[in-house]
Each structure stands twice: as structure tokens, then as C-alpha cells.
Amino acid sequence: MNSSWIRFLPDNLKSRIDGRRNLQKIISNTGWLFADKIIRMGAGLLVGVWVARYLGPDRFGLLNYSGAYASLFTALALLGLESVVVRELVKNPEQRAEILGTTCFLRFLAGILSYVLAMAVIFILRPGETLTHILVAISGGALLFQALDVIDLLFQSEVRSMYVVWAKNGAFLVSAAVKAVLILCGASLVAFSLANLLEIVLGSLGLIIVYHMKGLSVFMWKVRMTQARVLLRESLPLVISGIVFMVYLRIDQVMLGQIAGDGEVGVYAAAVRVAEIWYFIPVAIVSSVFPDIVRSRDAGEDFFYGKLQRLYNLLAFLGYAVALPMTFLSGWTVKLLFGASYAAAGPMLAVLVWAGLFANIGVARNAYLLAVNKPRLLLYAVLTGAVSNVILNLLLIPSYGGMGAAFASCVSYWFAAHGSCFLCRPLFRTAGMITRAALAPKFW
């Protein structure tokens, strides 16, 4: 319907109509992201549990170790450009071809470097373990194909994630079906690693297809060195913070495998798989409202911080809504899903679900720092979390195994999201806002 008549209305009415449209767009976009993750949560948990039961703790642990290890290099491959590119696309949509083309080129080069580095380091960490080397070589293939995720960033900037849902859900469902067939055929561990990579490859191809369905073409992309310099200058602190973030997000499984063995990784990974099912909620919400948060800065400081406080309140409420019941149901949940061989994962899950509360808040806090263009503060916060995670893992894993890793994760997530804010003057206001949200969370 033609809405050109709106320009004749008074400014206060126009702003209300625009605000309502933005809200409807955000709700619709969040709905698509939720639909995507709910499908993944259902089918992914079903197939993931089946795979875990089929492989057993030792082989399942090795599969997760290789995936966690490869993911440590993801931040270097992605160059920390996600929010920078979304912000640039929101501000300069007419430069879409240059921004996307340059970003894809930079990420592909970084992906090659990351892959070579990952393979070199694994030969040092686990010499003589040929199967581990093969699994890392396969898992690391994702570092190359993730360059095409720049298309996802375009749809994020337009708050139109349904296209991404179509592409990636299709790839996920195909991969899940392949894993089910592999189980029925009694396939090897390598085959399951290839199935994981298949999802990434098909997802990238799907993004290209929906991009062309939108009437656009990747062949129109342009690589501009001036644009590359701008993006790299903006993203350099984010690359470092992204690497540090992946360290504190996945180092627990890598250190657990190095210190306690692959079997302990398998049990711990079962707890992590259930605990992280809910992590899509804050990501879906924040990715949908991030463009609106960026724009809200122009409406004044009170309006901007009011939006942030409501976001903190909501995500804290959702964190409690998951953590409280799962604390008491964790043992029953693990035995029901994974069986008796994974029973030790129950207590680990009871601890890890509380890390989710701080992960929720951390996603919102990170969005704030990116919206105000303070990547160095983001690096500081994530670095404190990573350092505390590594130190606690070194202290706790030798004596407590997976439980030690679970406690280390919970404490480090809190420190990265909240505790670190009390140690940095520019983040004092954020510390107070998060404290209010944690003490009095609200759904509205």
C-alpha cells in the first residue's frame, strides 16, 4: 500500500507510525529467528542425542574436541566484522556492493590463514594422533566457507532474517537427515565430521540462492582497497576481542580434552549441548533490535539508555526462566536424553545453565558497546572473562574434571558480562544497569 501520505502528517504522528513499523519489523524478524532456532532445537537435539548415544562418550568427545578446537580460529577467519558491516550497511545502503564484496574477500583470505594455522598447531598439541588431525582438517573447512556469511549481515541490517532462516534451515535439515542415515548405516566418526561440514557448505550455497532470489547478484560485488582499509581499521579491536571471546567460549572443551581426556569431553559436551540450546534467544532478540538501538542514539541519551535497560531486564528475566527449573531437572534431563553412560553430565548441566544467565546479559552489553563504537571496552571485558576462564580451568580441571570446567565457565561468564564493569570507570553506569536487571528482571 502506498504510504506517501504519511509525509503530510505532523512530526509527532509520523514518529509514532515509524516507531510502530519498526517495532512490527523487529517482532517479525525475531519471530523468524525464533522459528529457525526452535526447529534447530528440536531436530538438532533429537539427532545430536542420537549421535551421542551411537558414538559413546569417547568418540563423541573427540568429535566435539575437534569442533571446539577449530572454532577457536573462527574469530580470526571472520575478522570481527559482523557488527561493523551491519552498522555500515545501515548507514550507507547505497554502498552495499562494495561493503559485501570487500568483506567477503577479506574473510576468505583470513579463512585460508586460519586454516593453515589451525592445522599447524594441532600437530604440535596432539602429535601422532592421525584421526584427530583428520577431524580438525574437516572441521576447519568451515573457516573458508564462512566468508559468504556476509549475505547474512545484509539481511540483518535490513531486519529481514527470514531469508537466512530459509537458507540455513534447509542446510541444517539436510545435514541432520544425513546424520540419521549415517547412524543407521553404522558409519565412522569421520563421516559425522563431514556431515557437520556439509551443513556449512549447503548453508553458504543457500545464502547465495536467496540473495539472487531477492534480485541481487554476488557477481556485482566489488573489492575496494579503500573500503578494506576502513573495515580493517574499525574491526582490528574486534578481531582481537573475537579471538579472546572464542577462547573463553570454547577453551573449556579443548583444555578438558588435553588434561582429562576425550571421554570427559564427551560427558561435558552433552551438558553443554543442553545448556546452550537456549542461547539463541538473546542472540535472536539482540540481532533484531541492534539496528534500532543504533538509530535510537539520535533520539537522546535518556531514550537510548531507557531502551538498553529494558533489554537488560528482558534478557535477565529469560535467563532466570531457564536456569531456575533446569537446576532441579538437570539430572533427569540428561539421563532421559543421553542415557546412563552420560549420567555425570547432570551436575555439570545444573551449573552451566547459570552461565546462560550471564551469557544473555553479555549479549546485550556487547551490543551496547558496539552501538556506541567502543570496541576497546568490549575487548577489555571479554579479555577478563577469557583470562579468568583459562586460570580457573587450569586450577579446577585436574581435580574436578568436567565439573571444574563447568564452574570455570559460569564464573568467567559472570565476570565478562558483569564483574568486569565494576573495574572500568566508563562501564560503571552499565554495571548499575545490569545489577538492576539481575535483581529485578522484567518481561516487559
C-alpha positions in Angstrom: 0.0 0.0 0.0 1.3 3.5 -0.9 2.3 5.3 2.3 3.5 8.6 0.8 0.6 10.4 2.5 2.4 9.9 5.8 4.9 12.8 5.0 2.0 15.3 5.3 1.3 14.3 8.9 2.7 16.3 11.9 6.1 15.2 13.1 4.9 13.6 16.3 2.4 11.4 14.4 5.0 10.4 11.8 7.4 9.4 14.5 4.7 7.2 16.2 3.9 5.5 12.9 7.6 4.9 12.1 8.1 3.6 15.6 5.2 1.2 15.3 6.5 0.0 11.9 10.0 -0.6 13.3 8.5 -2.5 16.3 6.5 -4.7 13.9 9.5 -5.3 11.8 11.6 -6.2 14.8 8.9 -8.6 16.1 8.6 -10.2 12.7 12.3 -10.6 12.3 12.7 -12.0 15.8 9.9 -14.4 15.1 11.7 -15.8 12.1 14.9 -16.2 14.1 13.0 -18.0 16.9 11.3 -20.3 14.3 14.8 -21.1 12.9 16.2 -21.9 16.3 13.2 -23.8 17.5 13.5 -26.1 14.5 17.2 -26.5 15.3 16.5 -27.0 18.9 14.0 -29.8 18.2 15.6 -31.6 15.3 19.2 -30.8 16.4 18.7 -32.1 19.9 17.0 -35.2 18.7 19.7 -36.0 16.2 22.5 -34.8 18.5 21.4 -37.1 21.3 21.1 -40.0 18.8 24.6 -39.3 17.6 25.9 -39.0 21.2 24.3 -42.4 22.1 25.7 -44.0 19.0 29.2 -42.8 19.3 29.6 -43.1 23.1 31.4 -40.6 25.4 34.9 -41.2 24.0 34.2 -40.8 20.3 31.6 -38.1 20.9 34.2 -36.3 23.0 36.8 -36.5 20.2 34.2 -35.2 17.7 33.4 -32.2 20.0 37.1 -31.6 20.8 37.9 -31.2 17.1 34.9 -28.9 16.5 35.7 -26.8 19.6 39.4 -26.6 18.6 38.6 -25.5 15.1 36.1 -22.9 16.4 38.9 -21.2 18.3 40.2 -19.9 14.9 36.7 -18.7 13.7 37.2 -15.2 15.1 40.4 -14.7 13.0 38.6 -16.0 9.9 35.6 -13.7 10.5 37.8 -10.7 11.3 35.3 -9.3 13.8 33.5 -7.6 11.0 29.9 -8.6 11.9 28.6 -5.5 13.7 30.9 -3.2 11.8 29.4 -4.3 8.5 25.8 -4.2 9.8 26.4 -0.7 11.0 27.9 0.4 7.7 25.1 -1.2 5.7 22.5 0.6 7.9 24.3 3.9 7.4 25.3 3.5 3.7 23.0 1.1 2.0 24.0 2.5 -1.4 27.5 1.1 -0.9 26.2 -2.4 -0.5 28.1 -4.0 -3.4 31.4 -2.6 -2.1 30.9 -3.4 1.5 29.8 -7.0 0.9 32.4 -7.7 -1.8 35.3 -6.3 0.2 34.2 -8.1 3.4 33.9 -11.4 1.6 37.3 -11.0 0.0 39.0 -10.2 3.4 37.2 -13.0 5.1 38.3 -15.6 2.5 41.9 -14.6 2.8 41.6 -14.7 6.6 40.0 -18.1 6.4 42.9 -19.6 4.5 45.3 -18.2 7.1 43.2 -19.5 9.9 43.0 -23.0 8.4 46.8 -23.3 7.9 47.4 -22.0 11.5 44.8 -24.5 12.9 46.5 -27.4 11.2 49.9 -26.4 12.3 49.0 -26.0 15.9 47.1 -29.3 16.2 50.2 -31.2 15.0 52.0 -29.7 17.9 49.3 -30.3 20.5 48.5 -33.9 19.5 51.4 -35.4 17.6 50.9 -38.8 16.1 47.1 -38.7 16.5 46.1 -39.1 12.9 42.4 -39.4 13.5 42.4 -36.1 15.4 44.3 -34.4 12.6 41.7 -35.6 10.1 38.8 -34.5 12.1 40.3 -31.0 12.6 41.1 -30.8 8.9 37.4 -31.4 8.1 36.0 -29.2 10.9 38.4 -26.4 9.8 36.9 -26.4 6.3 34.1 -24.2 7.8 36.7 -21.4 8.2 36.7 -21.0 4.4 33.0 -21.1 3.6 32.0 -18.7 6.3 33.2 -15.8 4.1 29.8 -16.0 2.4 28.0 -15.2 5.7 28.3 -11.6 4.7 25.0 -12.1 3.0 23.5 -12.8 6.4 24.9 -9.5 7.6 23.0 -7.7 4.8 19.7 -9.3 5.9 20.5 -8.4 9.5 20.9 -4.7 8.5 17.5 -4.8 6.8 15.9 -6.7 9.7 14.9 -9.4 7.2 16.3 -12.6 8.7 13.6 -14.9 7.1 15.9 -15.3 4.0 18.7 -16.5 6.2 16.3 -18.9 8.0 15.3 -20.4 4.7 18.9 -21.0 3.6 20.4 -22.2 6.8 17.5 -24.3 8.0 17.4 -26.1 4.7 21.1 -26.9 5.1 20.6 -27.9 8.7 17.8 -30.3 8.0 19.7 -32.0 5.1 22.7 -32.4 7.5 20.5 -33.8 10.2 19.0 -36.3 7.8 22.4 -37.4 6.6 23.5 -38.0 10.2 20.4 -40.1 10.8 21.3 -42.2 7.8 24.9 -42.5 9.0 23.8 -43.9 12.3 21.6 -46.5 10.6 24.5 -47.4 8.3 27.0 -47.7 11.2 29.2 -45.0 9.8 32.6 -44.0 11.1 33.5 -40.9 13.2 35.0 -39.2 10.1 31.6 -39.4 8.3 29.9 -37.5 11.1 32.5 -34.7 10.9 31.9 -34.5 7.2 28.2 -34.2 7.8 28.9 -31.2 10.1 30.9 -29.5 7.3 28.1 -30.3 4.8 25.8 -28.1 6.8 28.2 -25.1 6.5 28.7 -25.7 2.8 25.0 -26.0 1.9 24.2 -23.0 4.2 26.6 -20.9 2.2 25.1 -22.0 -1.1 21.6 -21.4 0.2 22.6 -17.8 1.1 23.7 -17.2 -2.4 20.5 -18.6 -3.8 18.2 -16.4 -1.6 20.4 -13.4 -2.3 19.8 -13.9 -6.1 16.1 -14.6 -5.4 16.0 -11.1 -3.9 17.0 -9.7 -7.3 20.6 -9.2 -6.4 23.8 -10.9 -7.6 27.1 -11.7 -5.9 28.7 -11.1 -9.3 28.0 -7.4 -8.8 30.2 -7.2 -5.7 33.3 -5.1 -5.8 36.5 -5.2 -3.9 37.8 -1.7 -2.9 41.1 -1.3 -1.1 39.9 2.0 0.4 36.8 0.1 1.8 39.1 -2.7 3.1 41.2 -0.2 5.0 38.2 1.4 6.6 36.7 -2.0 7.6 40.0 -3.4 8.9 40.7 -0.2 10.9 37.3 -0.4 12.5 37.5 -4.1 13.1 41.0 -4.6 14.4 40.0 -4.4 18.1 37.0 -6.6 17.4 39.2 -9.3 15.8 41.3 -9.4 19.0 38.1 -9.4 21.1 36.6 -12.1 18.9 39.6 -14.3 19.3 39.5 -13.8 23.0 35.8 -14.4 23.1 36.2 -17.8 21.3 38.9 -18.7 23.7 36.6 -18.2 26.7 33.7 -19.7 24.9 35.4 -23.0 23.7 38.7 -23.3 25.6 37.0 -25.4 28.3 36.5 -28.3 25.9 39.9 -28.1 24.4 41.6 -27.9 27.9 39.4 -30.6 29.2 40.5 -32.9 26.3 44.2 -32.1 26.8 44.1 -32.6 30.6 41.3 -35.1 31.4 40.8 -37.0 28.1 38.2 -37.3 25.3 35.8 -39.3 27.4 35.4 -36.4 29.9 34.9 -34.1 27.0 32.1 -36.3 25.7 30.2 -36.1 29.0 30.8 -32.4 29.4 29.8 -31.8 25.8 26.4 -33.5 26.5 25.8 -31.0 29.3 26.9 -28.1 27.1 24.6 -29.2 24.3 21.6 -28.9 26.6 22.7 -25.8 28.4 23.3 -23.9 25.1 20.0 -24.8 23.5 18.6 -21.6 24.9 21.4 -19.3 23.8 19.6 -18.5 20.6 17.0 -16.4 22.5 19.3 -13.4 23.4 21.1 -13.6 20.1 17.8 -13.6 18.1 16.4 -10.7 20.2 19.5 -8.5 20.1 20.3 -9.1 16.4 16.8 -7.9 15.6 16.9 -4.8 17.8 20.5 -3.8 17.2 19.8 -1.6 14.1 17.1 0.1 16.1 19.4 0.6 19.1 22.0 2.2 16.7 19.3 4.6 15.4 17.9 5.4 18.9 21.1 7.2 19.9 19.9 10.1 17.8 16.8 10.4 19.9 18.7 11.4 23.1 20.6 9.8 25.9 17.6 9.1 28.1 15.7 7.4 25.3 18.8 5.4 24.3 19.6 4.2 27.9 16.0 3.5 28.6 15.9 1.1 25.6 19.0 -0.6 26.9 17.7 -1.0 30.4 14.5 -2.7 29.1 16.7 -5.0 27.0 18.8 -5.9 30.1 15.7 -6.5 32.1 14.1 -8.8 29.5 17.2 -10.9 28.9 17.8 -11.3 32.7 14.2 -12.5 33.1 14.6 -15.0 30.3 17.9 -16.2 31.8 16.2 -16.9 35.2 13.3 -18.6 33.5 15.6 -21.2 32.1 18.2 -21.5 34.9 15.8 -22.0 37.9 13.8 -25.0 36.6 16.8 -26.6 34.9 18.8 -26.6 38.1 16.4 -29.1 39.6 15.7 -31.1 36.4 19.2 -31.4 35.0 19.9 -34.9 36.2 16.6 -36.3 35.0 17.0 -34.4 31.7 20.5 -35.8 31.0 19.5 -39.4 31.8 16.4 -39.2 29.7 18.2 -37.8 26.6 21.7 -39.3 26.7 21.3 -42.4 28.9 23.2 -43.8 31.9 26.6 -43.5 30.3 26.3 -39.7 30.4 24.8 -39.5 33.9 27.8 -37.5 35.2 26.7 -34.7 32.9 23.7 -33.9 35.1 25.5 -32.0 37.9 27.6 -30.2 35.2 24.4 -29.1 33.5 23.0 -27.7 36.8 26.0 -25.4 37.0 26.2 -24.5 33.2 22.6 -23.3 33.0 23.6 -20.3 35.3 26.3 -19.4 32.8 23.4 -18.8 30.4 22.0 -16.0 32.6 25.3 -14.1 32.3 25.6 -15.0 28.6 22.2 -13.4 28.0 23.2 -10.2 29.7 26.6 -10.2 28.0 25.0 -10.3 24.5 23.0 -7.1 25.3 26.1 -5.4 26.9 28.2 -6.2 23.8 25.5 -4.7 21.6 25.6 -1.5 23.6 29.4 -1.2 23.3 29.2 -1.8 19.5 26.4 0.7 19.2 28.4 3.4 20.9 31.5 2.3 18.9 33.6 1.3 22.0 35.3 -1.9 20.7 38.2 -1.5 23.1 36.0 -1.7 26.1 34.4 -4.8 24.6 37.9 -6.3 24.2 38.7 -5.5 27.8 35.5 -7.1 29.1 36.0 -10.3 27.0 39.7 -10.5 27.8 39.0 -10.5 31.6 36.5 -13.3 31.0 38.9 -15.4 28.9 41.8 -14.9 31.4 39.6 -15.9 34.3 38.3 -18.9 32.4 41.8 -20.2 31.5 43.1 -19.7 35.0 40.1 -21.4 36.6 40.2 -24.3 34.2 43.9 -24.9 35.0 43.1 -24.9 38.7 39.9 -26.9 38.7 40.1 -29.4 35.8 43.0 -31.5 37.2 41.0 -32.2 40.4 37.3 -32.0 39.3 37.3 -32.7 35.6 34.1 -31.6 33.8 32.6 -30.1 37.0 35.7 -27.9 37.3 35.2 -26.8 33.7 31.5 -26.0 34.4 32.3 -23.9 37.4 35.1 -22.1 35.5 32.7 -21.3 32.7 30.0 -20.0 35.0 32.3 -17.7 36.9 34.1 -16.4 33.8 30.8 -15.7 32.0 29.7 -13.6 35.0 33.0 -11.8 35.1 33.0 -11.0 31.4 29.4 -9.7 31.4 29.1 -8.0 34.8 32.0 -8.2 37.1 34.4 -6.5 34.7 32.2 -3.5 34.5 32.9 -2.6 38.1 36.7 -2.4 37.3 36.4 0.1 34.5 35.1 3.7 35.1 33.4 4.1 31.6 31.4 1.0 32.4 30.2 2.0 35.9 26.8 3.0 34.5 26.5 -0.3 32.7 27.4 -2.2 35.9 24.5 -0.5 37.7 22.0 -1.2 34.8 23.0 -4.9 34.8 22.7 -5.1 38.6 19.2 -3.6 38.5 18.3 -6.1 35.7 19.7 -9.1 37.7 17.9 -8.0 40.9 14.6 -7.1 39.3 14.3 -8.7 35.9 11.1 -7.9 33.9 9.5 -9.4 30.9 8.4 -6.0 29.7 
